Amino acid sequence: MGYTVQFPGLGWSFHLNPTMLSIGSFEIKWYGFLIGCGFLLAFAYGMWMCKRLGIDRGKIIDCAIVAMICGIVGARLYYVIFYPGTKYWDNPMEIFAIRDGGLGIYGGIIGGLIGGMVMCKIRKVNPFAGLDIAALGFLIGQCIGRWGNFVNQEAFGSQTNLPWGMQSVNTGNVPVHPCFFYESLWCAI
């Protein structure tokens, strides 16, 4: 399985497979792996910042765990609520089939923010310090996680004649703006 992605203006061509690893019917997707890497790098940044801000790392770990769980729940709920069609109304158990895909970043941000702020209050962490850590941690995670959109060939823009335009079957075999890359670069900067 997979497909070819080309950058004709640069002379680049890649064969991509969304599945990173398969063991029997169990699969690990590149998208999930990259999101996990982004989270781990954001977490490492948060631990480093704790020392600089004089915050107990144990308290931030609690906040991060709750924020992550609430972020995943929020991302799934957002996706399900705004899903076009009746798939989830017709079969509500599909809501829990998160391995089949379907997360919305806006819901993840909202859920993670609410969960993290509630935990900051419970653990007596200055919420502004928590937000300082979370904001840059989010950008780090987003910078890495967006490359999952490249592997899945999604989150691209309109047709372009720019040298870095990418094309694949998913883009209709015409060069388009690689929006995943723009966002990743913007987050890194």
LORO-351261 format. One record per residue (C-alpha): residue number from 1; residue in one letter; x, y, z. Coordinates in steps of 0.5 Angstrom, whole numbers. Each point is the difference from the previous one (the first is absolute). Layout:
! LORO-351261
R / resi / resn / px / py / pz
R / NUM / a / X / Y / Z
...
! end
This chain:
! LORO-351261
R / resi / resn / px / py / pz
R / 1 / m / 0 / 0 / 0
R / 2 / g / 2 / 7 / -1
R / 3 / y / 1 / 5 / -5
R / 4 / t / 5 / 5 / -3
R / 5 / v / 1 / 7 / 1
R / 6 / q / 3 / 5 / -4
R / 7 / f / 3 / 7 / 0
R / 8 / p / 1 / 0 / -8
R / 9 / g / 3 / 7 / 1
R / 10 / l / 6 / -2 / 5
R / 11 / g / 1 / -7 / -4
R / 12 / w / -2 / -4 / 6
R / 13 / s / -5 / -6 / 1
R / 14 / f / -1 / -4 / 6
R / 15 / h / -4 / -7 / 1
R / 16 / l / -4 / 1 / 6
R / 17 / n / -4 / -5 / 4
R / 18 / p / -4 / 2 / 6
R / 19 / t / 1 / -6 / 4
R / 20 / m / 7 / 0 / 4
R / 21 / l / -1 / -7 / 2
R / 22 / s / -4 / -6 / 0
R / 23 / i / 0 / -6 / 4
R / 24 / g / -6 / -5 / -2
R / 25 / s / -6 / 5 / 0
R / 26 / f / 3 / 5 / 5
R / 27 / e / 2 / 6 / -4
R / 28 / i / 4 / 6 / 3
R / 29 / k / -1 / 6 / -5
R / 30 / w / 5 / 5 / -1
R / 31 / y / -5 / 6 / 2
R / 32 / g / -1 / -3 / 7
R / 33 / f / 8 / -1 / 0
R / 34 / l / 1 / 7 / -2
R / 35 / i / -5 / 3 / 5
R / 36 / g / 3 / -4 / 6
R / 37 / c / 7 / 2 / -2
R / 38 / g / -3 / 7 / 0
R / 39 / f / -3 / -1 / 7
R / 40 / l / 7 / -3 / 3
R / 41 / l / 4 / 6 / -3
R / 42 / a / -5 / 5 / 3
R / 43 / f / 0 / -4 / 6
R / 44 / a / 7 / 1 / 1
R / 45 / y / 0 / 7 / -2
R / 46 / g / -5 / 1 / 6
R / 47 / m / 5 / -4 / 5
R / 48 / w / 5 / 5 / -2
R / 49 / m / -4 / 6 / 1
R / 50 / c / -2 / -2 / 7
R / 51 / k / 7 / 1 / 2
R / 52 / r / 0 / 7 / -3
R / 53 / l / -6 / 2 / 3
R / 54 / g / 1 / -3 / 7
R / 55 / i / -6 / -5 / -1
R / 56 / d / 0 / -7 / 3
R / 57 / r / 0 / -5 / -6
R / 58 / g / -4 / -5 / 4
R / 59 / k / -6 / 5 / 0
R / 60 / i / 1 / 2 / -8
R / 61 / i / 0 / -8 / -1
R / 62 / d / -7 / 0 / 3
R / 63 / c / -2 / 6 / -4
R / 64 / a / 3 / -3 / -7
R / 65 / i / -3 / -7 / 1
R / 66 / v / -7 / 3 / 2
R / 67 / a / 1 / 5 / -6
R / 68 / m / 2 / -6 / -5
R / 69 / i / -6 / -4 / 2
R / 70 / c / -5 / 5 / 0
R / 71 / g / 3 / 3 / -7
R / 72 / i / -1 / -7 / -3
R / 73 / v / -7 / -1 / 3
R / 74 / g / -2 / 8 / -3
R / 75 / a / 3 / -2 / -7
R / 76 / r / -4 / -6 / -1
R / 77 / l / -6 / 4 / 3
R / 78 / y / 1 / 5 / -5
R / 79 / y / 1 / -4 / -6
R / 80 / v / -6 / -4 / 2
R / 81 / i / -5 / 6 / 1
R / 82 / f / 2 / 3 / -6
R / 83 / y / 1 / -6 / -5
R / 84 / p / -5 / 1 / -6
R / 85 / g / -5 / -6 / 0
R / 86 / t / -3 / -4 / 4
R / 87 / k / 5 / -5 / 2
R / 88 / y / 1 / 1 / 7
R / 89 / w / -8 / 1 / 1
R / 90 / d / -1 / -7 / -3
R / 91 / n / 5 / -4 / 4
R / 92 / p / 2 / 4 / 6
R / 93 / m / 5 / -5 / 2
R / 94 / e / 5 / 2 / -6
R / 95 / i / 1 / 6 / 4
R / 96 / f / 5 / -4 / 4
R / 97 / a / 3 / -3 / -6
R / 98 / i / 6 / 5 / 0
R / 99 / r / 5 / -4 / -4
R / 100 / d / -4 / 1 / -6
R / 101 / g / 2 / 7 / 0
R / 102 / g / -4 / 6 / 2
R / 103 / l / 3 / 6 / 4
R / 104 / g / -1 / 7 / 0
R / 105 / i / 6 / 5 / 2
R / 106 / y / -5 / 5 / 2
R / 107 / g / -3 / -5 / 5
R / 108 / g / 6 / -2 / 2
R / 109 / i / 3 / 7 / 2
R / 110 / i / -7 / 1 / 4
R / 111 / g / 0 / -6 / 4
R / 112 / g / 7 / 0 / 1
R / 113 / l / 0 / 7 / 2
R / 114 / i / -6 / -1 / 5
R / 115 / g / 3 / -6 / 3
R / 116 / g / 7 / 3 / 1
R / 117 / m / -3 / 6 / 3
R / 118 / v / -4 / -4 / 5
R / 119 / m / 6 / -4 / 2
R / 120 / c / 4 / 6 / 1
R / 121 / k / -6 / 3 / 5
R / 122 / i / 0 / -7 / 3
R / 123 / r / 8 / 0 / 1
R / 124 / k / 1 / 7 / 1
R / 125 / v / 4 / 2 / -6
R / 126 / n / 0 / 7 / -2
R / 127 / p / -5 / -1 / -6
R / 128 / f / 4 / 5 / -4
R / 129 / a / 6 / -3 / 1
R / 130 / g / -3 / -7 / -2
R / 131 / l / -3 / 4 / -6
R / 132 / d / 7 / 2 / -2
R / 133 / i / 3 / -7 / 0
R / 134 / a / -6 / -2 / -4
R / 135 / a / 0 / 5 / -5
R / 136 / l / 7 / -2 / -3
R / 137 / g / -1 / -7 / 2
R / 138 / f / -6 / 0 / -5
R / 139 / l / 4 / 3 / -5
R / 140 / i / 5 / -5 / 0
R / 141 / g / -5 / -6 / 0
R / 142 / q / -3 / 4 / -6
R / 143 / c / 6 / 1 / -4
R / 144 / i / 2 / -8 / 1
R / 145 / g / -8 / -2 / -1
R / 146 / r / -1 / 3 / -6
R / 147 / w / 5 / -4 / -4
R / 148 / g / -6 / -6 / 1
R / 149 / n / -4 / 4 / -5
R / 150 / f / 6 / 0 / -5
R / 151 / v / 0 / -8 / 1
R / 152 / n / -8 / 0 / -1
R / 153 / q / 0 / 5 / -5
R / 154 / e / -5 / 4 / 3
R / 155 / a / 0 / 8 / 2
R / 156 / f / 3 / 2 / -6
R / 157 / g / -3 / 7 / -4
R / 158 / s / -2 / 2 / -7
R / 159 / q / 4 / -1 / -6
R / 160 / t / 7 / 4 / -1
R / 161 / n / 5 / 1 / -5
R / 162 / l / 5 / 1 / 6
R / 163 / p / 7 / -5 / -1
R / 164 / w / -2 / -3 / 7
R / 165 / g / -7 / -2 / -2
R / 166 / m / -2 / -7 / 1
R / 167 / q / -4 / -5 / -4
R / 168 / s / -3 / -7 / 2
R / 169 / v / -6 / -4 / -2
R / 170 / n / -4 / 4 / 6
R / 171 / t / 2 / 6 / -3
R / 172 / g / -3 / -2 / -7
R / 173 / n / 7 / 0 / -2
R / 174 / v / 1 / 7 / -1
R / 175 / p / 5 / 4 / 4
R / 176 / v / -3 / 3 / 6
R / 177 / h / 2 / 4 / 6
R / 178 / p / 3 / -4 / 6
R / 179 / c / -4 / 3 / 5
R / 180 / f / 3 / -5 / 6
R / 181 / f / 7 / 2 / -2
R / 182 / y / -2 / 8 / 1
R / 183 / e / -3 / -2 / 7
R / 184 / s / 5 / -4 / 2
R / 185 / l / 5 / 5 / -2
R / 186 / w / -4 / 6 / 3
R / 187 / c / 0 / -4 / 7
R / 188 / a / 7 / -1 / 0
R / 189 / i / 2 / 7 / -1
! end
